[in-house]
Amino acid sequence: MRYLSHNATRLAHLIRMNQGRLTTGFLGTPYLCEALSVNRHKELACLKAEQHARKKRV
């Protein structure tokens, strides 16, 4: 399980470095949000979920 936490931390770092964006497409977003949330990156998971919801409305 340690590698999962490391990967989630790396993912969180990449999202922060890219000004809160990560291009995964709509299929990958729910999985990323869950991985971030489970691994103590809830603020980024919420941000990604908000961005995903905004795109669906437009």
PAGU-769824 format. One record per residue (C-alpha): x, y, z. Coordinates in steps of 0.5 Angstrom, whole numbers, plus 500, padded with zeros to 3 digits. Layout:
PAGU-769824
+-----+-----+-----+
|   x |   y |   z |
+-----+-----+-----+
|   X |   Y |   Z |
...
+-----+-----+-----+
END
This chain:
PAGU-769824
+-----+-----+-----+
|   x |   y |   z |
+-----+-----+-----+
| 500 | 500 | 500 |
| 506 | 505 | 501 |
| 507 | 505 | 493 |
| 500 | 508 | 493 |
| 501 | 513 | 498 |
| 507 | 515 | 494 |
| 504 | 515 | 487 |
| 498 | 519 | 490 |
| 503 | 524 | 493 |
| 506 | 525 | 486 |
| 500 | 526 | 483 |
| 498 | 531 | 488 |
| 505 | 535 | 486 |
| 504 | 534 | 479 |
| 497 | 537 | 479 |
| 499 | 543 | 484 |
| 505 | 544 | 479 |
| 500 | 545 | 473 |
| 496 | 550 | 477 |
| 491 | 545 | 479 |
| 490 | 542 | 472 |
| 491 | 535 | 470 |
| 488 | 533 | 463 |
| 485 | 526 | 464 |
| 479 | 526 | 460 |
| 472 | 525 | 464 |
| 473 | 518 | 465 |
| 479 | 518 | 469 |
| 477 | 524 | 473 |
| 473 | 520 | 478 |
| 479 | 515 | 479 |
| 484 | 521 | 481 |
| 479 | 524 | 486 |
| 478 | 517 | 489 |
| 486 | 516 | 489 |
| 487 | 523 | 492 |
| 482 | 523 | 497 |
| 484 | 516 | 500 |
| 491 | 519 | 501 |
| 490 | 525 | 504 |
| 489 | 530 | 499 |
| 482 | 532 | 499 |
| 483 | 539 | 497 |
| 485 | 537 | 491 |
| 480 | 531 | 490 |
| 475 | 537 | 491 |
| 478 | 542 | 486 |
| 478 | 536 | 481 |
| 471 | 534 | 482 |
| 469 | 542 | 481 |
| 473 | 542 | 475 |
| 470 | 536 | 472 |
| 463 | 538 | 474 |
| 464 | 545 | 471 |
| 466 | 542 | 464 |
| 460 | 537 | 464 |
| 455 | 543 | 465 |
| 458 | 547 | 459 |
+-----+-----+-----+
END
